[in-house]
Amino acid sequence: MSDHAQVCVTWHDAHAEELGWCDRDEIDAEPCVVRTLGFLIPDAKPDHVVVAQSLAADGDFYGVFAIPTGMVQSLRIL
């Protein structure tokens, strides 16, 4: 069994509004909400929540996301 907690992180991602020019009122006021599920890697990077998609038996990680803490809306242990 892994020492890494399985988590669901809800966060606001940066995103492009349009592919080209747009009027100000075409900009969506709602955030781009993302949920990432994976294994929490505590203290891996300052000011970030770091989550790996997969964890190998030898302890290596795959699909690592480093989410700035200012973008995190919630973190739930599964």
Backbone atoms as SQL, in Angstrom:
CREATE TABLE atoms (id INTEGER PRIMARY KEY, chain TEXT, resi INTEGER, resn TEXT, atom TEXT, x REAL, y REAL, z REAL);
INSERT INTO atoms VALUES
  (1, 'A', 1, 'MET', 'N', 0.840, -1.194, 0.000),
  (2, 'A', 1, 'MET', 'CA', 0.000, 0.000, 0.000),
  (3, 'A', 1, 'MET', 'C', 0.878, 1.249, 0.000),
  (4, 'A', 2, 'SER', 'N', 0.436, 2.265, -0.687),
  (5, 'A', 2, 'SER', 'CA', 1.203, 3.497, -0.837),
  (6, 'A', 2, 'SER', 'C', 1.115, 4.380, 0.403),
  (7, 'A', 3, 'ASP', 'N', 2.208, 5.099, 0.680),
  (8, 'A', 3, 'ASP', 'CA', 2.201, 6.103, 1.746),
  (9, 'A', 3, 'ASP', 'C', 1.606, 7.420, 1.257),
  (10, 'A', 4, 'HIS', 'N', 1.277, 7.506, -0.011),
  (11, 'A', 4, 'HIS', 'CA', 0.761, 8.736, -0.605),
  (12, 'A', 4, 'HIS', 'C', -0.771, 8.708, -0.609),
  (13, 'A', 5, 'ALA', 'N', -1.369, 9.732, 0.000),
  (14, 'A', 5, 'ALA', 'CA', -2.827, 9.812, 0.060),
  (15, 'A', 5, 'ALA', 'C', -3.407, 10.007, -1.333),
  (16, 'A', 6, 'GLN', 'N', -4.543, 9.377, -1.584),
  (17, 'A', 6, 'GLN', 'CA', -5.274, 9.616, -2.825),
  (18, 'A', 6, 'GLN', 'C', -6.169, 10.822, -2.575),
  (19, 'A', 7, 'VAL', 'N', -6.126, 11.784, -3.507),
  (20, 'A', 7, 'VAL', 'CA', -6.827, 13.051, -3.304),
  (21, 'A', 7, 'VAL', 'C', -7.623, 13.466, -4.539),
  (22, 'A', 8, 'CYS', 'N', -8.564, 14.355, -4.315),
  (23, 'A', 8, 'CYS', 'CA', -9.266, 15.072, -5.379),
  (24, 'A', 8, 'CYS', 'C', -8.998, 16.555, -5.144),
  (25, 'A', 9, 'VAL', 'N', -8.333, 17.193, -6.100),
  (26, 'A', 9, 'VAL', 'CA', -8.028, 18.623, -6.010),
  (27, 'A', 9, 'VAL', 'C', -8.939, 19.357, -6.985),
  (28, 'A', 10, 'THR', 'N', -9.697, 20.331, -6.480),
  (29, 'A', 10, 'THR', 'CA', -10.512, 21.192, -7.329),
  (30, 'A', 10, 'THR', 'C', -9.773, 22.519, -7.428),
  (31, 'A', 11, 'TRP', 'N', -9.546, 22.959, -8.667),
  (32, 'A', 11, 'TRP', 'CA', -8.738, 24.165, -8.863),
  (33, 'A', 11, 'TRP', 'C', -9.200, 24.947, -10.078),
  (34, 'A', 12, 'HIS', 'N', -8.819, 26.219, -10.115),
  (35, 'A', 12, 'HIS', 'CA', -9.150, 27.095, -11.231),
  (36, 'A', 12, 'HIS', 'C', -7.948, 27.174, -12.162),
  (37, 'A', 13, 'ASP', 'N', -8.147, 26.748, -13.401),
  (38, 'A', 13, 'ASP', 'CA', -7.065, 26.714, -14.382),
  (39, 'A', 13, 'ASP', 'C', -7.034, 28.011, -15.184),
  (40, 'A', 14, 'ALA', 'N', -5.856, 28.388, -15.641),
  (41, 'A', 14, 'ALA', 'CA', -5.725, 29.465, -16.621),
  (42, 'A', 14, 'ALA', 'C', -6.190, 28.895, -17.960),
  (43, 'A', 15, 'HIS', 'N', -6.833, 29.725, -18.772),
  (44, 'A', 15, 'HIS', 'CA', -7.347, 29.231, -20.048),
  (45, 'A', 15, 'HIS', 'C', -7.511, 30.376, -21.032),
  (46, 'A', 16, 'ALA', 'N', -7.519, 30.037, -22.298),
  (47, 'A', 16, 'ALA', 'CA', -7.733, 31.025, -23.352),
  (48, 'A', 16, 'ALA', 'C', -9.233, 31.194, -23.561),
  (49, 'A', 17, 'GLU', 'N', -9.686, 32.416, -23.660),
  (50, 'A', 17, 'GLU', 'CA', -11.104, 32.700, -23.870),
  (51, 'A', 17, 'GLU', 'C', -11.520, 32.478, -25.319),
  (52, 'A', 18, 'GLU', 'N', -10.725, 32.959, -26.222),
  (53, 'A', 18, 'GLU', 'CA', -11.054, 32.906, -27.644),
  (54, 'A', 18, 'GLU', 'C', -9.786, 32.575, -28.426),
  (55, 'A', 19, 'LEU', 'N', -9.942, 32.112, -29.631),
  (56, 'A', 19, 'LEU', 'CA', -8.776, 31.838, -30.468),
  (57, 'A', 19, 'LEU', 'C', -8.257, 33.096, -31.158),
  (58, 'A', 20, 'GLY', 'N', -9.083, 34.115, -31.228),
  (59, 'A', 20, 'GLY', 'CA', -8.686, 35.358, -31.890),
  (60, 'A', 20, 'GLY', 'C', -9.211, 36.559, -31.124),
  (61, 'A', 21, 'TRP', 'N', -9.432, 37.635, -31.836),
  (62, 'A', 21, 'TRP', 'CA', -9.925, 38.875, -31.243),
  (63, 'A', 21, 'TRP', 'C', -11.339, 38.672, -30.713),
  (64, 'A', 22, 'CYS', 'N', -11.675, 39.356, -29.612),
  (65, 'A', 22, 'CYS', 'CA', -13.036, 39.286, -29.076),
  (66, 'A', 22, 'CYS', 'C', -13.375, 40.605, -28.393),
  (67, 'A', 23, 'ASP', 'N', -14.672, 40.848, -28.230),
  (68, 'A', 23, 'ASP', 'CA', -15.148, 42.003, -27.484),
  (69, 'A', 23, 'ASP', 'C', -15.078, 41.698, -25.993),
  (70, 'A', 24, 'ARG', 'N', -14.991, 42.737, -25.191),
  (71, 'A', 24, 'ARG', 'CA', -14.898, 42.564, -23.737),
  (72, 'A', 24, 'ARG', 'C', -16.069, 41.759, -23.188),
  (73, 'A', 25, 'ASP', 'N', -17.285, 41.988, -23.703),
  (74, 'A', 25, 'ASP', 'CA', -18.450, 41.284, -23.173),
  (75, 'A', 25, 'ASP', 'C', -18.538, 39.822, -23.640),
  (76, 'A', 26, 'GLU', 'N', -17.614, 39.373, -24.477),
  (77, 'A', 26, 'GLU', 'CA', -17.539, 37.970, -24.879),
  (78, 'A', 26, 'GLU', 'C', -16.684, 37.141, -23.914),
  (79, 'A', 27, 'ILE', 'N', -16.007, 37.817, -22.988),
  (80, 'A', 27, 'ILE', 'CA', -15.143, 37.128, -22.027),
  (81, 'A', 27, 'ILE', 'C', -16.001, 36.531, -20.923),
  (82, 'A', 28, 'ASP', 'N', -15.891, 35.216, -20.726),
  (83, 'A', 28, 'ASP', 'CA', -16.673, 34.499, -19.726),
  (84, 'A', 28, 'ASP', 'C', -16.188, 34.875, -18.327),
  (85, 'A', 29, 'ALA', 'N', -17.105, 35.263, -17.461),
  (86, 'A', 29, 'ALA', 'CA', -16.759, 35.661, -16.098),
  (87, 'A', 29, 'ALA', 'C', -16.531, 34.458, -15.186),
  (88, 'A', 30, 'GLU', 'N', -16.968, 33.280, -15.611),
  (89, 'A', 30, 'GLU', 'CA', -16.845, 32.084, -14.783),
  (90, 'A', 30, 'GLU', 'C', -15.435, 31.481, -14.906),
  (91, 'A', 31, 'PRO', 'N', -14.917, 30.929, -13.815),
  (92, 'A', 31, 'PRO', 'CA', -13.599, 30.294, -13.868),
  (93, 'A', 31, 'PRO', 'C', -13.644, 28.967, -14.623),
  (94, 'A', 32, 'CYS', 'N', -12.487, 28.506, -15.036),
  (95, 'A', 32, 'CYS', 'CA', -12.346, 27.184, -15.636),
  (96, 'A', 32, 'CYS', 'C', -12.032, 26.220, -14.483),
  (97, 'A', 33, 'VAL', 'N', -13.058, 25.502, -14.022),
  (98, 'A', 33, 'VAL', 'CA', -12.912, 24.618, -12.861),
  (99, 'A', 33, 'VAL', 'C', -12.429, 23.239, -13.325),
  (100, 'A', 34, 'VAL', 'N', -11.374, 22.752, -12.681),
  (101, 'A', 34, 'VAL', 'CA', -10.774, 21.461, -13.017),
  (102, 'A', 34, 'VAL', 'C', -10.712, 20.614, -11.749),
  (103, 'A', 35, 'ARG', 'N', -10.924, 19.326, -11.903),
  (104, 'A', 35, 'ARG', 'CA', -10.723, 18.382, -10.792),
  (105, 'A', 35, 'ARG', 'C', -9.649, 17.381, -11.207),
  (106, 'A', 36, 'THR', 'N', -8.660, 17.243, -10.362),
  (107, 'A', 36, 'THR', 'CA', -7.564, 16.313, -10.606),
  (108, 'A', 36, 'THR', 'C', -7.564, 15.264, -9.495),
  (109, 'A', 37, 'LEU', 'N', -7.558, 14.000, -9.903),
  (110, 'A', 37, 'LEU', 'CA', -7.493, 12.885, -8.957),
  (111, 'A', 37, 'LEU', 'C', -6.112, 12.253, -9.041),
  (112, 'A', 38, 'GLY', 'N', -5.555, 11.881, -7.912),
  (113, 'A', 38, 'GLY', 'CA', -4.266, 11.221, -7.944),
  (114, 'A', 38, 'GLY', 'C', -3.662, 11.057, -6.570),
  (115, 'A', 39, 'PHE', 'N', -2.356, 10.794, -6.572),
  (116, 'A', 39, 'PHE', 'CA', -1.597, 10.574, -5.348),
  (117, 'A', 39, 'PHE', 'C', -0.888, 11.866, -4.950),
  (118, 'A', 40, 'LEU', 'N', -1.147, 12.342, -3.743),
  (119, 'A', 40, 'LEU', 'CA', -0.528, 13.565, -3.244),
  (120, 'A', 40, 'LEU', 'C', 0.955, 13.327, -2.979),
  (121, 'A', 41, 'ILE', 'N', 1.797, 14.251, -3.475),
  (122, 'A', 41, 'ILE', 'CA', 3.239, 14.206, -3.211),
  (123, 'A', 41, 'ILE', 'C', 3.561, 15.424, -2.346),
  (124, 'A', 42, 'PRO', 'N', 3.483, 15.277, -1.027),
  (125, 'A', 42, 'PRO', 'CA', 3.660, 16.429, -0.139),
  (126, 'A', 42, 'PRO', 'C', 5.081, 16.992, -0.199),
  (127, 'A', 43, 'ASP', 'N', 5.169, 18.311, -0.057),
  (128, 'A', 43, 'ASP', 'CA', 6.452, 19.022, 0.028),
  (129, 'A', 43, 'ASP', 'C', 7.343, 18.831, -1.201),
  (130, 'A', 44, 'ALA', 'N', 6.755, 18.554, -2.358),
  (131, 'A', 44, 'ALA', 'CA', 7.556, 18.342, -3.567),
  (132, 'A', 44, 'ALA', 'C', 7.985, 19.647, -4.211),
  (133, 'A', 45, 'LYS', 'N', 7.163, 20.694, -4.083),
  (134, 'A', 45, 'LYS', 'CA', 7.459, 21.974, -4.728),
  (135, 'A', 45, 'LYS', 'C', 6.823, 23.084, -3.896),
  (136, 'A', 46, 'PRO', 'N', 7.613, 24.085, -3.501),
  (137, 'A', 46, 'PRO', 'CA', 7.064, 25.163, -2.675),
  (138, 'A', 46, 'PRO', 'C', 5.883, 25.852, -3.361),
  (139, 'A', 47, 'ASP', 'N', 4.872, 26.179, -2.562),
  (140, 'A', 47, 'ASP', 'CA', 3.694, 26.931, -3.005),
  (141, 'A', 47, 'ASP', 'C', 2.890, 26.220, -4.087),
  (142, 'A', 48, 'HIS', 'N', 2.949, 24.904, -4.128),
  (143, 'A', 48, 'HIS', 'CA', 2.192, 24.092, -5.089),
  (144, 'A', 48, 'HIS', 'C', 1.614, 22.866, -4.391),
  (145, 'A', 49, 'VAL', 'N', 0.479, 22.405, -4.904),
  (146, 'A', 49, 'VAL', 'CA', -0.047, 21.094, -4.553),
  (147, 'A', 49, 'VAL', 'C', 0.370, 20.178, -5.696),
  (148, 'A', 50, 'VAL', 'N', 1.114, 19.132, -5.386),
  (149, 'A', 50, 'VAL', 'CA', 1.651, 18.243, -6.416),
  (150, 'A', 50, 'VAL', 'C', 0.954, 16.886, -6.319),
  (151, 'A', 51, 'VAL', 'N', 0.391, 16.451, -7.458),
  (152, 'A', 51, 'VAL', 'CA', -0.388, 15.221, -7.529),
  (153, 'A', 51, 'VAL', 'C', 0.109, 14.396, -8.709),
  (154, 'A', 52, 'ALA', 'N', 0.304, 13.096, -8.487),
  (155, 'A', 52, 'ALA', 'CA', 0.718, 12.189, -9.554),
  (156, 'A', 52, 'ALA', 'C', -0.477, 11.346, -9.996),
  (157, 'A', 53, 'GLN', 'N', -0.590, 11.149, -11.297),
  (158, 'A', 53, 'GLN', 'CA', -1.665, 10.327, -11.851),
  (159, 'A', 53, 'GLN', 'C', -1.471, 8.861, -11.483),
  (160, 'A', 54, 'SER', 'N', -0.235, 8.386, -11.545),
  (161, 'A', 54, 'SER', 'CA', 0.066, 6.980, -11.270),
  (162, 'A', 54, 'SER', 'C', 1.297, 6.879, -10.379),
  (163, 'A', 55, 'LEU', 'N', 1.331, 5.798, -9.600),
  (164, 'A', 55, 'LEU', 'CA', 2.446, 5.521, -8.697),
  (165, 'A', 55, 'LEU', 'C', 2.883, 4.078, -8.926),
  (166, 'A', 56, 'ALA', 'N', 4.136, 3.887, -9.338),
  (167, 'A', 56, 'ALA', 'CA', 4.660, 2.546, -9.604),
  (168, 'A', 56, 'ALA', 'C', 5.049, 1.850, -8.301),
  (169, 'A', 57, 'ALA', 'N', 5.180, 0.536, -8.363),
  (170, 'A', 57, 'ALA', 'CA', 5.556, -0.252, -7.191),
  (171, 'A', 57, 'ALA', 'C', 6.915, 0.166, -6.628),
  (172, 'A', 58, 'ASP', 'N', 7.816, 0.666, -7.514),
  (173, 'A', 58, 'ASP', 'CA', 9.145, 1.096, -7.056),
  (174, 'A', 58, 'ASP', 'C', 9.156, 2.527, -6.526),
  (175, 'A', 59, 'GLY', 'N', 7.967, 3.190, -6.498),
  (176, 'A', 59, 'GLY', 'CA', 7.870, 4.537, -5.952),
  (177, 'A', 59, 'GLY', 'C', 7.973, 5.645, -6.977),
  (178, 'A', 60, 'ASP', 'N', 8.236, 5.319, -8.255),
  (179, 'A', 60, 'ASP', 'CA', 8.288, 6.351, -9.294),
  (180, 'A', 60, 'ASP', 'C', 6.885, 6.877, -9.589),
  (181, 'A', 61, 'PHE', 'N', 6.833, 8.142, -10.043),
  (182, 'A', 61, 'PHE', 'CA', 5.574, 8.800, -10.347),
  (183, 'A', 61, 'PHE', 'C', 5.413, 8.994, -11.846),
  (184, 'A', 62, 'TYR', 'N', 4.155, 9.047, -12.298),
  (185, 'A', 62, 'TYR', 'CA', 3.849, 9.324, -13.699),
  (186, 'A', 62, 'TYR', 'C', 2.687, 10.321, -13.742),
  (187, 'A', 63, 'GLY', 'N', 2.715, 11.238, -14.710),
  (188, 'A', 63, 'GLY', 'CA', 1.629, 12.203, -14.877),
  (189, 'A', 63, 'GLY', 'C', 1.534, 13.160, -13.705),
  (190, 'A', 64, 'VAL', 'N', 2.625, 13.845, -13.412),
  (191, 'A', 64, 'VAL', 'CA', 2.679, 14.725, -12.245),
  (192, 'A', 64, 'VAL', 'C', 2.149, 16.116, -12.590),
  (193, 'A', 65, 'PHE', 'N', 1.182, 16.600, -11.790),
  (194, 'A', 65, 'PHE', 'CA', 0.639, 17.951, -11.902),
  (195, 'A', 65, 'PHE', 'C', 1.153, 18.779, -10.737),
  (196, 'A', 66, 'ALA', 'N', 1.653, 19.974, -11.007),
  (197, 'A', 66, 'ALA', 'CA', 2.056, 20.918, -9.964),
  (198, 'A', 66, 'ALA', 'C', 1.099, 22.108, -10.062),
  (199, 'A', 67, 'ILE', 'N', 0.174, 22.194, -9.128),
  (200, 'A', 67, 'ILE', 'CA', -0.882, 23.210, -9.155),
  (201, 'A', 67, 'ILE', 'C', -0.536, 24.305, -8.155),
  (202, 'A', 68, 'PRO', 'N', -0.385, 25.569, -8.602),
  (203, 'A', 68, 'PRO', 'CA', -0.093, 26.658, -7.658),
  (204, 'A', 68, 'PRO', 'C', -1.174, 26.737, -6.571),
  (205, 'A', 69, 'THR', 'N', -0.764, 26.887, -5.329),
  (206, 'A', 69, 'THR', 'CA', -1.708, 26.883, -4.212),
  (207, 'A', 69, 'THR', 'C', -2.770, 27.968, -4.343),
  (208, 'A', 70, 'GLY', 'N', -2.452, 29.091, -4.963),
  (209, 'A', 70, 'GLY', 'CA', -3.432, 30.162, -5.145),
  (210, 'A', 70, 'GLY', 'C', -4.573, 29.788, -6.069),
  (211, 'A', 71, 'MET', 'N', -4.398, 28.738, -6.869),
  (212, 'A', 71, 'MET', 'CA', -5.440, 28.290, -7.791),
  (213, 'A', 71, 'MET', 'C', -6.305, 27.178, -7.189),
  (214, 'A', 72, 'VAL', 'N', -5.848, 26.586, -6.080),
  (215, 'A', 72, 'VAL', 'CA', -6.561, 25.474, -5.456),
  (216, 'A', 72, 'VAL', 'C', -7.777, 25.994, -4.694),
  (217, 'A', 73, 'GLN', 'N', -8.922, 25.408, -4.986),
  (218, 'A', 73, 'GLN', 'CA', -10.166, 25.759, -4.304),
  (219, 'A', 73, 'GLN', 'C', -10.463, 24.778, -3.167),
  (220, 'A', 74, 'SER', 'N', -10.130, 23.507, -3.364),
  (221, 'A', 74, 'SER', 'CA', -10.309, 22.515, -2.304),
  (222, 'A', 74, 'SER', 'C', -9.418, 21.313, -2.574),
  (223, 'A', 75, 'LEU', 'N', -9.101, 20.607, -1.495),
  (224, 'A', 75, 'LEU', 'CA', -8.332, 19.366, -1.574),
  (225, 'A', 75, 'LEU', 'C', -9.022, 18.386, -0.628),
  (226, 'A', 76, 'ARG', 'N', -9.460, 17.271, -1.192),
  (227, 'A', 76, 'ARG', 'CA', -10.191, 16.278, -0.398),
  (228, 'A', 76, 'ARG', 'C', -9.447, 14.953, -0.448),
  (229, 'A', 77, 'ILE', 'N', -9.200, 14.370, 0.726),
  (230, 'A', 77, 'ILE', 'CA', -8.591, 13.043, 0.819),
  (231, 'A', 77, 'ILE', 'C', -9.676, 12.021, 0.478),
  (232, 'A', 78, 'LEU', 'N', -9.349, 11.091, -0.416),
  (233, 'A', 78, 'LEU', 'CA', -10.326, 10.075, -0.833),
  (234, 'A', 78, 'LEU', 'C', -10.228, 8.825, 0.025);
